[in-house]
Amino acid sequence: MHDLLTIRTSLGHVALSTNLVYEHCRSSNEELLWIADFAAWCYGSGGEWRERVMPIVESIVDLD
């Protein structure tokens, strides 16, 4: 539900007037999603896991 709200907020009336297809996939079904989840988990875990994942991390955005 939050994803659809974000899409509509970002695209405004364009989202309603196009044939935009939105599909929510489980990360276990889509490799590109589980890879991102894994990298985020490693970074968030810290320590050795963060060190291991840093070679594939291009940038970090701190939202605090």
N, C-alpha and C positions, 0 to 999 in steps of 0.2 A: 504494500500500500504506500509506504514512504517513497519507494522508487518511482511509482507512477506520479505521485505528487511532485516530486523533484523534476521529472520530465516535463510535466505541464507548467510548472513554475518557470523553468528555464526556457522552454520554447514558446510559451504563451499560446496564442490562438493558432499558431502554426501546428502545434501538436494535435489540435482538434480537426484541422482542415487537411491533414495529410493522411496517407495510409501507413503511418508509423506502426510497426509491429513491435510489441514489447513482450518479452518472454523472460520470466525469472527462472534461472537454472540453478540447480544445486551444484555447489563447487565440486562435489565428487563426480559429477557427470561431465564436467568441462575442464580439461587439463589446464587451460590458461587461467581459469579461476582458482584451482587448487594450488597452482604454483604461486600465485600472488598471495593467497592465504598463508601458505607455508613460509614465504619470505617475511610476511608481516609478523607471523608468530615468532620466528627466529629472532627478528629484530626486537620485538617486545619482550622476549624472554631474557635478553641481555647475556652478559658473560660470553662464554665460548660460542654459543649459538649465534649471537650478534656478530662476532668476529668471522664466523664461517659464512654468513650470508652477505657480508659487506661487499665482496667482489661483484655481486649481481645487483647491488643497490645503486641506482644512478643519482638519486637525490632524496632528501628528507625534508618534509615540510612540518614544522612544529606549529601546532594549532593552539598552543597555550598562550 
